[in-house]
Amino acid sequence: MKIIAKILVLVFLASGIFASTSCRRYDDGPTISFNSPTKRLVRKWKSSKVTRTTNGTAADKTSDYNYTYDFQESGVAIKYDNLVKAEYKGTWVFEENDVILNLKGGGNDIKYTILRLKTSELWLTYVDGQDTWKIEMLESK
């Protein structure tokens, strides 16, 4: 009887480990979250690192793209370009099981793939022609 109990415990632990690693929504995490994607997204974010990759060559573009995003629960998105002191208003919506973040407005309609969505970190990527952009943001206080 003790052997059966031990086997059941091991099976339970193994299935828990498998489920936690295979059911991850975002490639770079978090592994598990008790907050909904909307609750994690709705806040202000400041770009901390911007990378453009063209034909396998990555270039740091952080100094050229100094943005703050304000995602509001109502679906409004405000992008502040801190370099030229401009503000663009639009909307945001999750798509494809909350993995795609669609931003519309300011003459743009960009579908970002979410790589990481934590309460303090947001990583997005999108393809523009031959360029793949990765934007890493931190929560802005």
Secondary structure as UniProt FT lines:
FT   HELIX           2..22
FT   TURN            27..28
FT   HELIX           37..41
FT   STRAND          44..54
FT   TURN            55..56
FT   STRAND          57..60
FT   HELIX           62..64
FT   STRAND          67..71
FT   TURN            73..74
FT   STRAND          76..81
FT   TURN            82..85
FT   STRAND          86..95
FT   TURN            96..99
FT   STRAND          100..105
FT   TURN            106..107
FT   STRAND          108..117
FT   STRAND          121..128
FT   TURN            129..130
FT   STRAND          131..139
//
